[in-house]
Amino acid sequence: MPFLVPPAVSIYHIVGYDAGAVVYGLIVGISTVAFFIRGQIQKKQELVARSPAYTTICGLANMLLGVLNLTFWASYLGYVPFILAFCARGARLYYTYRLNETKLAGKPLEPMLPDEMPRGAKGRFFRVYRQATQGTIDQRITWIFTATMAINSMWLIAGTFAVRRVEGQPSNAILPDISYYCDNSWPYYPLYGVLGVWLVVAMPILVFSLWNTNDAYQIRNDIFVTIFAGFPGFALYFTWRFIPAFERDYETWNQTNWPVIALLVSHFAYCILPLWRSWHIVHVPQELVDTDDFEHVLTDEHLFAEFSQFSVTDFCAENTRFIEDYQQLKLKTVETFNHIYGTGTGGLTVPLAMHEKSQAKKSKLPFRFTKRSSNNLSLVSAVGNPTLSTPTLNIFQSITGVQDVSGETRVPESLLFLYRTFYQNYIEPGSLLEVNITGKCLKTIQRKVETGDFTLDIFDEAKKEVLDSLYYNTYKKFIKKMSRRSIRPSKISKTTTKNSAKELTNDVIEMKSY
């Protein structure tokens, strides 16, 4: 119910409000800037996955709302960007997760088209928002966000000249002050509409869509915190705002405090806690990060199935698919050389398999595999086919009995299609399964492909970089997750002897030398 005259505000209330606004602004502002620096500039992986640009927009909008407290400009430059950035983060998480499920679902050594649909997603909504690559998803979300913000800005400029607090006084949009006057003029109606749609439409859709999305970065959890804190906060705001019979003491408590509290709780979830975790990463005990155990995960069919499923939550399913297809390519190549040179099955290198090596050196993995994900596995180096060398060995190292075979040996004509397909799937920029490799490695492979110089070692450097990424990033998170599932953290020894530390270092050097 609007007031004809703004209610009186005591000097103590003004001082208290100003002090609170300063504290609120410092907390939100400093943490938002720190998040932007570590995520957008320093590219810390644990923050990059959380959409640092949209998180920064949420933080700045939150600071504007908490400090200026629902003035006309703060409302449109605060709530609208916050809601749009929040929905953009939710949409990006949903489509990124589904995209990684799509990557894992593809058939080995077959071309994956960039417009392939996620499994089970054939409805009209998905046809409108047709999936392609991660870059396309980000571009579409950015376009929608930018277009909506442009409309919001134009409306804000037009509405500025229509908002008046009291006749004869300046516009509240131009000269905000501490006042509990509630303006019911028409320029506010779109804002109330946006808030209403966010509460009764966007929030339920996000909860329903993301309920089974268990990402490794806990993005879904902080989105849910915003939803479950924001809904009651804004519901109470509208109760205080629009129900005349509700008893309100503006000097003691105002309706604008409810959304501010909800936004502060939300900021702790999507900005401050992730930022704190990025500074205080809980490292996996060294004795659990063993290169032998890493190969065990890669070669055990059930553990690799678990690992592949985990790579979906870590948004890097293309890396496990790369290893899987590389093994298929290796198998096809070795079979072809056996056929050409008549070496038979004896031409396959048969190193000691990991499950055999564990007899001499027991695996330190503190968990057992589960069979629930094994139906998604097609890794040919698994226990079911022990004659193929482990993923860390190169293609030419897997061929024996032929003296003139080396990394420089050209690929047989019959295999050129498979090698080109592998390149188009994993190396070519913009491909659906494009892996993150260095520019130097990319240019080397591109130069060979353009000149038709397909040799057995053409993808070796890319394979090393993918294995490094899996080992130093995804594998450690996987170990942490599996360890929590199987044993209590207190049972994991956190002490490592000098000998075991030295052994670990040698293992890492040995792995990188492959």
TORKOL-866859 format. One record per residue (C-alpha): y, z, x. Coordinates in nm, 2 decimals. Each point is the difference from the previous one (the first is absolute). Layout:
N
+--------+--------+--------+
!      y !      z !      x !
+--------+--------+--------+
!      Y !      Z !      X !
...
+--------+--------+--------+
//
This chain:
514
+--------+--------+--------+
!      y !      z !      x !
+--------+--------+--------+
!   0.00 !   0.00 !   0.00 !
!   0.33 !  -0.11 !   0.17 !
!   0.29 !   0.23 !   0.05 !
!   0.36 !  -0.08 !  -0.07 !
!   0.12 !   0.21 !   0.29 !
!  -0.20 !   0.08 !   0.31 !
!  -0.12 !   0.36 !   0.00 !
!   0.16 !   0.23 !   0.25 !
!  -0.17 !   0.05 !   0.34 !
!   0.07 !   0.32 !   0.20 !
!   0.10 !  -0.01 !   0.37 !
!  -0.32 !   0.18 !   0.09 !
!  -0.20 !  -0.28 !  -0.17 !
!   0.20 !  -0.26 !   0.19 !
!  -0.06 !   0.17 !   0.33 !
!  -0.37 !   0.04 !  -0.07 !
!  -0.03 !  -0.36 !  -0.11 !
!   0.17 !  -0.13 !   0.31 !
!  -0.21 !   0.21 !   0.23 !
!  -0.32 !  -0.11 !  -0.18 !
!   0.11 !  -0.36 !   0.02 !
!   0.06 !   0.02 !   0.38 !
!  -0.34 !   0.16 !   0.06 !
!  -0.17 !  -0.25 !  -0.22 !
!   0.17 !  -0.29 !   0.16 !
!  -0.08 !   0.12 !   0.35 !
!  -0.37 !   0.06 !  -0.07 !
!  -0.05 !  -0.34 !  -0.18 !
!   0.23 !  -0.20 !   0.23 !
!  -0.13 !   0.12 !   0.33 !
!  -0.37 !  -0.04 !  -0.10 !
!   0.07 !  -0.34 !  -0.15 !
!   0.17 !  -0.13 !   0.32 !
!  -0.28 !   0.15 !   0.21 !
!  -0.26 !  -0.17 !  -0.22 !
!   0.18 !  -0.34 !   0.04 !
!   0.02 !   0.03 !   0.38 !
!  -0.37 !   0.09 !   0.05 !
!  -0.13 !  -0.23 !  -0.27 !
!   0.23 !  -0.31 !   0.00 !
!   0.12 !   0.00 !   0.36 !
!  -0.27 !   0.18 !   0.21 !
!  -0.28 !  -0.15 !  -0.22 !
!  -0.21 !   0.31 !  -0.02 !
!  -0.31 !  -0.12 !  -0.18 !
!  -0.05 !   0.30 !  -0.22 !
!   0.36 !  -0.06 !  -0.14 !
!   0.00 !  -0.38 !   0.01 !
!  -0.28 !   0.00 !  -0.26 !
!   0.22 !   0.21 !  -0.23 !
!   0.27 !  -0.27 !  -0.04 !
!   0.28 !   0.16 !   0.21 !
!   0.26 !  -0.23 !  -0.15 !
!  -0.07 !   0.10 !  -0.36 !
!  -0.05 !   0.36 !   0.10 !
!   0.35 !  -0.01 !   0.17 !
!   0.15 !  -0.14 !  -0.32 !
!  -0.16 !   0.28 !  -0.20 !
!   0.14 !   0.26 !   0.24 !
!   0.36 !  -0.14 !   0.00 !
!   0.00 !  -0.03 !  -0.38 !
!  -0.14 !   0.35 !  -0.02 !
!   0.28 !   0.13 !   0.22 !
!   0.26 !  -0.17 !  -0.20 !
!  -0.13 !   0.15 !  -0.33 !
!  -0.03 !   0.35 !   0.14 !
!   0.34 !   0.01 !   0.15 !
!   0.21 !  -0.18 !  -0.26 !
!  -0.21 !   0.13 !  -0.29 !
!  -0.01 !  -0.27 !  -0.27 !
!   0.34 !  -0.16 !   0.02 !
!   0.02 !  -0.36 !  -0.12 !
!  -0.03 !  -0.16 !   0.34 !
!  -0.26 !   0.25 !   0.12 !
!  -0.21 !  -0.06 !  -0.30 !
!  -0.02 !  -0.38 !   0.04 !
!  -0.01 !   0.00 !   0.38 !
!  -0.24 !   0.29 !   0.00 !
!  -0.25 !  -0.02 !  -0.29 !
!  -0.04 !  -0.37 !  -0.02 !
!  -0.07 !  -0.05 !   0.38 !
!  -0.22 !   0.31 !   0.01 !
!  -0.21 !  -0.12 !  -0.30 !
!  -0.02 !  -0.36 !   0.13 !
!  -0.10 !   0.11 !   0.35 !
!  -0.25 !   0.25 !  -0.14 !
!  -0.17 !  -0.27 !  -0.22 !
!   0.01 !  -0.24 !   0.30 !
!  -0.19 !   0.25 !   0.21 !
!  -0.26 !   0.04 !  -0.28 !
!  -0.04 !  -0.37 !  -0.05 !
!  -0.03 !  -0.07 !   0.37 !
!  -0.27 !   0.27 !   0.04 !
!  -0.19 !  -0.14 !  -0.30 !
!   0.01 !  -0.36 !   0.12 !
!  -0.06 !   0.08 !   0.36 !
!  -0.31 !   0.20 !  -0.08 !
!  -0.13 !  -0.27 !  -0.23 !
!   0.07 !  -0.26 !   0.27 !
!  -0.20 !   0.20 !   0.25 !
!  -0.29 !   0.02 !  -0.25 !
!   0.02 !  -0.38 !  -0.03 !
!  -0.01 !  -0.04 !   0.38 !
!  -0.32 !   0.21 !   0.02 !
!  -0.16 !  -0.18 !  -0.29 !
!   0.01 !  -0.35 !   0.16 !
!  -0.32 !  -0.17 !   0.12 !
!  -0.05 !  -0.02 !   0.38 !
!   0.12 !  -0.32 !   0.18 !
!   0.13 !  -0.16 !  -0.31 !
!   0.37 !  -0.10 !  -0.04 !
!   0.20 !   0.25 !  -0.20 !
!   0.28 !  -0.15 !  -0.20 !
!   0.33 !   0.18 !  -0.01 !
!   0.02 !  -0.01 !  -0.38 !
!  -0.34 !   0.16 !  -0.06 !
!   0.00 !   0.27 !  -0.27 !
!  -0.11 !   0.36 !   0.05 !
!  -0.35 !   0.08 !  -0.13 !
!   0.00 !   0.06 !  -0.38 !
!   0.37 !  -0.08 !  -0.03 !
!   0.02 !  -0.31 !  -0.21 !
!   0.23 !   0.11 !  -0.28 !
!   0.33 !  -0.16 !  -0.09 !
!   0.21 !   0.26 !   0.19 !
!  -0.18 !  -0.09 !   0.33 !
!   0.05 !  -0.37 !  -0.06 !
!   0.38 !   0.06 !  -0.03 !
!   0.00 !   0.20 !   0.31 !
!  -0.25 !  -0.21 !   0.19 !
!  -0.11 !   0.15 !   0.33 !
!   0.03 !  -0.18 !   0.33 !
!   0.07 !   0.18 !   0.33 !
!   0.16 !   0.34 !   0.08 !
!   0.31 !  -0.19 !   0.09 !
!   0.01 !  -0.17 !  -0.34 !
!  -0.05 !   0.33 !  -0.18 !
!   0.29 !   0.15 !   0.19 !
!   0.23 !  -0.30 !  -0.06 !
!  -0.06 !   0.00 !  -0.38 !
!   0.06 !   0.38 !  -0.03 !
!   0.32 !  -0.04 !   0.21 !
!   0.12 !  -0.29 !  -0.21 !
!  -0.05 !   0.20 !  -0.33 !
!   0.17 !   0.30 !   0.16 !
!   0.30 !  -0.20 !   0.12 !
!   0.05 !  -0.19 !  -0.32 !
!  -0.01 !   0.32 !  -0.21 !
!   0.24 !   0.17 !   0.23 !
!   0.24 !  -0.29 !  -0.02 !
!   0.00 !   0.03 !  -0.38 !
!   0.05 !   0.38 !   0.03 !
!   0.30 !  -0.05 !   0.24 !
!   0.17 !  -0.25 !  -0.23 !
!  -0.04 !   0.24 !  -0.30 !
!   0.13 !   0.28 !   0.21 !
!   0.32 !  -0.18 !   0.09 !
!   0.06 !  -0.11 !  -0.36 !
!  -0.07 !   0.35 !  -0.14 !
!   0.23 !   0.17 !   0.24 !
!   0.31 !  -0.11 !  -0.19 !
!  -0.15 !   0.10 !  -0.34 !
!  -0.09 !   0.36 !   0.08 !
!   0.26 !   0.26 !  -0.08 !
!  -0.04 !   0.38 !  -0.01 !
!   0.31 !   0.11 !  -0.19 !
!   0.29 !  -0.21 !  -0.12 !
!   0.27 !  -0.01 !   0.26 !
!  -0.23 !   0.10 !   0.29 !
!  -0.15 !  -0.23 !   0.27 !
!  -0.34 !  -0.16 !  -0.04 !
!  -0.29 !   0.24 !   0.08 !
!  -0.16 !  -0.29 !   0.19 !
!   0.30 !  -0.03 !   0.24 !
!   0.09 !   0.37 !   0.03 !
!  -0.31 !   0.22 !  -0.04 !
!   0.04 !   0.37 !   0.00 !
!  -0.20 !   0.31 !  -0.11 !
!  -0.01 !  -0.04 !  -0.37 !
!  -0.27 !   0.04 !  -0.26 !
!   0.16 !  -0.25 !  -0.24 !
!  -0.26 !  -0.23 !  -0.14 !
!   0.12 !  -0.35 !  -0.06 !
!  -0.17 !  -0.18 !  -0.29 !
!   0.17 !  -0.33 !   0.06 !
!  -0.19 !  -0.33 !  -0.01 !
!  -0.01 !  -0.06 !   0.38 !
!  -0.25 !   0.29 !   0.03 !
!  -0.25 !  -0.15 !  -0.25 !
!  -0.18 !  -0.23 !   0.25 !
!  -0.04 !   0.30 !   0.23 !
!  -0.16 !   0.21 !  -0.27 !
!  -0.22 !  -0.30 !  -0.08 !
!  -0.12 !  -0.04 !   0.36 !
!  -0.08 !   0.37 !   0.02 !
!  -0.19 !  -0.02 !  -0.33 !
!  -0.20 !  -0.30 !   0.11 !
!  -0.08 !   0.17 !   0.33 !
!  -0.12 !   0.32 !  -0.18 !
!  -0.21 !  -0.14 !  -0.28 !
!  -0.11 !  -0.34 !   0.14 !
!   0.02 !  -0.02 !   0.38 !
!  -0.14 !   0.35 !   0.08 !
!  -0.31 !  -0.04 !  -0.22 !
!  -0.07 !  -0.35 !   0.13 !
!   0.02 !   0.13 !   0.36 !
!  -0.23 !   0.30 !  -0.07 !
!  -0.26 !  -0.23 !  -0.17 !
!   0.02 !  -0.27 !   0.27 !
!  -0.01 !   0.23 !   0.31 !
!  -0.24 !   0.26 !  -0.13 !
!  -0.30 !  -0.13 !   0.21 !
!   0.21 !  -0.12 !   0.29 !
!  -0.08 !   0.25 !   0.28 !
!   0.20 !  -0.13 !   0.29 !
!  -0.03 !   0.16 !   0.35 !
!   0.38 !   0.06 !   0.01 !
!   0.02 !   0.21 !  -0.32 !
!   0.26 !  -0.23 !  -0.15 !
!  -0.16 !   0.03 !  -0.34 !
!   0.03 !   0.38 !   0.02 !
!   0.37 !   0.00 !   0.06 !
!   0.05 !  -0.25 !  -0.28 !
!  -0.18 !   0.23 !  -0.23 !
!   0.21 !   0.30 !   0.11 !
!   0.31 !  -0.20 !  -0.09 !
!  -0.15 !  -0.09 !  -0.34 !
!  -0.12 !   0.35 !  -0.09 !
!   0.32 !   0.17 !   0.12 !
!   0.23 !  -0.27 !  -0.13 !
!  -0.13 !  -0.02 !  -0.36 !
!   0.06 !   0.37 !  -0.09 !
!   0.33 !   0.00 !   0.19 !
!   0.15 !  -0.30 !  -0.18 !
!  -0.16 !   0.11 !  -0.33 !
!   0.19 !   0.33 !   0.03 !
!   0.32 !  -0.19 !   0.09 !
!  -0.02 !  -0.20 !  -0.32 !
!  -0.08 !   0.31 !  -0.20 !
!   0.31 !   0.18 !   0.14 !
!   0.20 !  -0.32 !  -0.04 !
!  -0.07 !  -0.13 !  -0.35 !
!  -0.13 !   0.28 !  -0.22 !
!   0.31 !   0.18 !  -0.14 !
!  -0.19 !   0.29 !  -0.13 !
!  -0.13 !   0.09 !   0.35 !
!   0.18 !   0.30 !   0.13 !
!   0.18 !  -0.09 !   0.33 !
!   0.21 !   0.21 !   0.24 !
!   0.17 !  -0.25 !   0.22 !
!   0.15 !   0.27 !   0.22 !
!  -0.34 !   0.14 !   0.09 !
!  -0.23 !  -0.31 !  -0.02 !
!   0.08 !  -0.37 !  -0.06 !
!  -0.24 !  -0.28 !  -0.12 !
!   0.07 !  -0.19 !   0.32 !
!  -0.18 !   0.26 !   0.21 !
!  -0.34 !  -0.09 !  -0.14 !
!  -0.01 !  -0.36 !   0.14 !
!   0.15 !   0.12 !   0.33 !
!  -0.28 !   0.25 !   0.04 !
!  -0.26 !  -0.27 !  -0.09 !
!   0.15 !  -0.23 !   0.26 !
!   0.00 !   0.26 !   0.27 !
!  -0.37 !   0.07 !  -0.06 !
!  -0.06 !  -0.37 !   0.01 !
!   0.19 !  -0.04 !   0.33 !
!  -0.21 !   0.26 !   0.17 !
!  -0.31 !  -0.19 !  -0.11 !
!   0.10 !  -0.36 !   0.09 !
!   0.22 !   0.07 !   0.31 !
!   0.00 !   0.35 !   0.15 !
!  -0.37 !   0.07 !   0.00 !
!  -0.10 !  -0.35 !   0.14 !
!   0.27 !   0.03 !   0.26 !
!  -0.13 !   0.34 !   0.10 !
!  -0.36 !  -0.13 !   0.02 !
!   0.12 !  -0.29 !   0.23 !
!   0.13 !   0.26 !   0.24 !
!  -0.29 !   0.24 !  -0.03 !
!  -0.30 !  -0.24 !  -0.01 !
!  -0.33 !   0.20 !   0.00 !
!  -0.20 !  -0.16 !   0.27 !
!  -0.37 !  -0.05 !  -0.02 !
!  -0.19 !   0.21 !   0.25 !
!  -0.07 !  -0.21 !   0.31 !
!  -0.37 !   0.06 !  -0.02 !
!  -0.01 !  -0.18 !  -0.33 !
!   0.19 !  -0.31 !   0.13 !
!  -0.27 !  -0.15 !   0.20 !
!  -0.04 !  -0.37 !   0.07 !
!  -0.38 !   0.02 !  -0.03 !
!   0.04 !   0.15 !  -0.34 !
!   0.26 !  -0.27 !  -0.08 !
!  -0.27 !  -0.26 !   0.07 !
!  -0.24 !   0.20 !  -0.20 !
!   0.23 !  -0.04 !  -0.30 !
!   0.04 !  -0.37 !   0.06 !
!  -0.38 !  -0.06 !   0.03 !
!  -0.14 !   0.24 !  -0.25 !
!  -0.01 !  -0.19 !  -0.33 !
!   0.08 !   0.30 !  -0.23 !
!   0.27 !   0.15 !   0.23 !
!   0.16 !  -0.34 !   0.04 !
!   0.00 !  -0.04 !  -0.38 !
!   0.18 !   0.34 !  -0.03 !
!   0.24 !  -0.11 !   0.28 !
!   0.08 !  -0.33 !  -0.17 !
!   0.07 !   0.18 !  -0.33 !
!   0.23 !   0.24 !   0.19 !
!   0.19 !  -0.29 !   0.16 !
!   0.10 !  -0.10 !  -0.36 !
!   0.18 !   0.34 !  -0.04 !
!   0.15 !  -0.05 !   0.35 !
!   0.13 !  -0.34 !  -0.10 !
!  -0.18 !  -0.18 !   0.28 !
!  -0.31 !  -0.15 !  -0.16 !
!   0.07 !  -0.32 !   0.19 !
!  -0.10 !   0.18 !   0.32 !
!  -0.35 !   0.09 !  -0.11 !
!  -0.04 !  -0.34 !  -0.16 !
!   0.10 !  -0.15 !   0.33 !
!  -0.28 !   0.19 !   0.18 !
!  -0.24 !  -0.09 !  -0.27 !
!   0.08 !  -0.37 !   0.02 !
!   0.01 !   0.00 !   0.38 !
!  -0.36 !   0.12 !  -0.01 !
!  -0.10 !  -0.28 !  -0.24 !
!   0.18 !  -0.25 !   0.23 !
!  -0.19 !   0.15 !   0.30 !
!  -0.33 !  -0.03 !  -0.18 !
!   0.06 !  -0.36 !  -0.10 !
!   0.11 !  -0.09 !   0.35 !
!  -0.30 !   0.16 !   0.17 !
!  -0.24 !  -0.17 !  -0.25 !
!   0.16 !  -0.33 !   0.08 !
!  -0.03 !   0.04 !   0.38 !
!  -0.36 !   0.11 !  -0.05 !
!  -0.07 !  -0.32 !  -0.19 !
!   0.18 !  -0.22 !   0.25 !
!  -0.16 !   0.15 !   0.31 !
!  -0.33 !   0.09 !  -0.16 !
!   0.02 !   0.36 !   0.12 !
!  -0.13 !   0.14 !  -0.33 !
!   0.07 !   0.35 !  -0.10 !
!  -0.02 !   0.11 !   0.36 !
!   0.35 !  -0.14 !   0.04 !
!   0.15 !   0.30 !  -0.19 !
!   0.12 !   0.29 !   0.20 !
!  -0.17 !   0.32 !  -0.11 !
!   0.20 !   0.30 !   0.13 !
!  -0.12 !   0.35 !  -0.08 !
!   0.10 !   0.05 !  -0.36 !
!   0.21 !   0.30 !  -0.09 !
!  -0.27 !   0.16 !  -0.21 !
!  -0.23 !  -0.02 !   0.30 !
!   0.27 !   0.13 !   0.24 !
!   0.04 !   0.30 !  -0.22 !
!  -0.34 !   0.12 !   0.11 !
!   0.13 !   0.06 !   0.35 !
!   0.35 !   0.10 !  -0.11 !
!   0.03 !   0.16 !  -0.33 !
!   0.29 !  -0.13 !  -0.22 !
!   0.28 !   0.26 !  -0.05 !
!   0.08 !  -0.14 !  -0.34 !
!   0.00 !   0.32 !  -0.23 !
!  -0.11 !  -0.19 !  -0.31 !
!  -0.26 !  -0.23 !  -0.15 !
!   0.05 !  -0.33 !  -0.16 !
!  -0.02 !  -0.06 !  -0.38 !
!  -0.16 !  -0.31 !  -0.16 !
!   0.25 !  -0.04 !  -0.28 !
!   0.20 !  -0.27 !   0.19 !
!  -0.28 !  -0.18 !   0.18 !
!  -0.01 !  -0.28 !  -0.25 !
!   0.33 !  -0.13 !   0.13 !
!  -0.14 !  -0.04 !   0.35 !
!  -0.08 !  -0.33 !   0.17 !
!   0.04 !   0.10 !   0.37 !
!  -0.27 !  -0.19 !   0.18 !
!  -0.01 !   0.24 !   0.29 !
!  -0.13 !   0.29 !  -0.22 !
!  -0.32 !   0.18 !   0.05 !
!  -0.18 !  -0.26 !  -0.22 !
!   0.06 !  -0.27 !   0.27 !
!  -0.02 !   0.18 !   0.34 !
!  -0.04 !  -0.32 !   0.20 !
!   0.37 !  -0.08 !  -0.01 !
!   0.23 !   0.16 !   0.25 !
!   0.25 !   0.27 !  -0.10 !
!   0.35 !  -0.10 !  -0.12 !
!   0.17 !   0.10 !   0.33 !
!  -0.19 !  -0.28 !   0.18 !
!   0.15 !  -0.35 !   0.01 !
!  -0.18 !  -0.31 !  -0.12 !
!  -0.08 !  -0.15 !   0.34 !
!  -0.14 !   0.34 !   0.11 !
!  -0.25 !  -0.02 !  -0.28 !
!  -0.15 !  -0.32 !   0.13 !
!  -0.26 !   0.02 !   0.28 !
!  -0.24 !  -0.24 !   0.15 !
!   0.27 !  -0.27 !   0.05 !
!   0.15 !   0.01 !   0.35 !
!   0.31 !  -0.20 !  -0.07 !
!   0.12 !   0.19 !  -0.31 !
!   0.33 !   0.19 !   0.05 !
!   0.31 !   0.09 !  -0.19 !
!   0.14 !  -0.34 !   0.09 !
!  -0.29 !  -0.19 !  -0.15 !
!   0.11 !  -0.22 !  -0.29 !
!  -0.12 !   0.07 !  -0.35 !
!  -0.26 !  -0.25 !  -0.13 !
!   0.13 !  -0.27 !  -0.24 !
!  -0.21 !   0.14 !  -0.28 !
!   0.18 !   0.34 !   0.02 !
!   0.36 !  -0.13 !   0.01 !
!   0.04 !   0.04 !  -0.38 !
!  -0.11 !   0.37 !   0.02 !
!   0.24 !   0.07 !   0.29 !
!   0.29 !  -0.17 !  -0.18 !
!  -0.08 !   0.20 !  -0.31 !
!   0.00 !   0.32 !   0.20 !
!   0.34 !  -0.10 !   0.14 !
!   0.14 !  -0.09 !  -0.34 !
!  -0.12 !   0.33 !  -0.15 !
!   0.10 !   0.25 !   0.27 !
!   0.24 !  -0.15 !   0.25 !
!   0.22 !  -0.26 !  -0.17 !
!   0.33 !   0.16 !  -0.10 !
!   0.03 !   0.06 !  -0.38 !
!  -0.38 !   0.00 !  -0.06 !
!  -0.14 !   0.25 !  -0.24 !
!  -0.21 !   0.17 !   0.27 !
!   0.25 !  -0.03 !   0.28 !
!  -0.06 !   0.28 !   0.26 !
!   0.28 !   0.16 !   0.20 !
!  -0.02 !  -0.13 !   0.35 !
!   0.25 !  -0.03 !   0.28 !
!   0.23 !  -0.31 !   0.01 !
!  -0.15 !  -0.10 !   0.34 !
!  -0.35 !   0.01 !  -0.14 !
!   0.10 !  -0.20 !  -0.30 !
!   0.18 !  -0.27 !   0.20 !
!  -0.31 !  -0.04 !   0.23 !
!  -0.23 !  -0.05 !  -0.29 !
!   0.24 !  -0.24 !  -0.18 !
!   0.04 !  -0.21 !   0.31 !
!  -0.38 !  -0.04 !   0.03 !
!  -0.04 !  -0.08 !  -0.36 !
!   0.28 !  -0.26 !   0.01 !
!  -0.15 !  -0.17 !   0.30 !
!  -0.36 !   0.03 !  -0.14 !
!  -0.11 !   0.21 !   0.29 !
!  -0.25 !   0.22 !  -0.18 !
!  -0.18 !   0.21 !   0.26 !
!  -0.24 !   0.29 !  -0.05 !
!   0.27 !   0.25 !   0.10 !
!   0.27 !  -0.13 !  -0.22 !
!   0.00 !   0.31 !  -0.22 !
!  -0.10 !   0.25 !   0.26 !
!   0.35 !   0.15 !   0.06 !
!   0.07 !   0.02 !  -0.37 !
!  -0.33 !   0.18 !  -0.04 !
!   0.10 !   0.26 !   0.27 !
!   0.33 !   0.07 !  -0.18 !
!  -0.17 !   0.04 !  -0.34 !
!  -0.25 !   0.24 !   0.15 !
!   0.27 !   0.19 !   0.17 !
!   0.19 !   0.03 !  -0.33 !
!  -0.31 !   0.11 !  -0.19 !
!  -0.09 !   0.26 !   0.27 !
!   0.34 !   0.15 !   0.07 !
!   0.13 !   0.00 !  -0.36 !
!  -0.25 !  -0.04 !  -0.28 !
!  -0.30 !   0.15 !   0.16 !
!   0.17 !   0.34 !   0.07 !
!   0.11 !   0.02 !  -0.37 !
!  -0.35 !  -0.09 !  -0.11 !
!  -0.15 !   0.28 !   0.22 !
!   0.24 !   0.25 !  -0.14 !
!  -0.09 !  -0.10 !  -0.36 !
!  -0.37 !   0.00 !   0.05 !
!   0.01 !   0.33 !   0.19 !
!   0.18 !   0.17 !  -0.28 !
!  -0.25 !  -0.13 !  -0.24 !
!  -0.30 !   0.14 !   0.20 !
!   0.11 !   0.31 !   0.19 !
!   0.27 !   0.26 !   0.01 !
!   0.27 !  -0.05 !   0.25 !
!  -0.07 !   0.34 !   0.15 !
!  -0.34 !  -0.13 !   0.11 !
!   0.14 !  -0.28 !   0.21 !
!   0.05 !   0.12 !   0.36 !
!   0.35 !  -0.08 !   0.12 !
!  -0.08 !   0.06 !   0.37 !
!  -0.10 !  -0.28 !   0.23 !
!  -0.12 !   0.05 !   0.35 !
!   0.14 !  -0.19 !   0.29 !
!  -0.32 !  -0.19 !   0.04 !
!  -0.01 !  -0.11 !  -0.37 !
!   0.37 !  -0.10 !   0.02 !
!  -0.07 !  -0.21 !   0.31 !
!  -0.30 !  -0.15 !  -0.17 !
!   0.21 !  -0.09 !  -0.30 !
!   0.26 !  -0.17 !   0.22 !
!  -0.27 !  -0.20 !   0.18 !
!  -0.13 !  -0.11 !  -0.34 !
!   0.34 !  -0.12 !  -0.11 !
!   0.05 !  -0.20 !   0.32 !
!  -0.35 !  -0.15 !  -0.03 !
!   0.06 !  -0.10 !  -0.36 !
!   0.33 !  -0.17 !   0.09 !
!  -0.17 !  -0.19 !   0.27 !
!  -0.22 !  -0.19 !  -0.24 !
+--------+--------+--------+
//
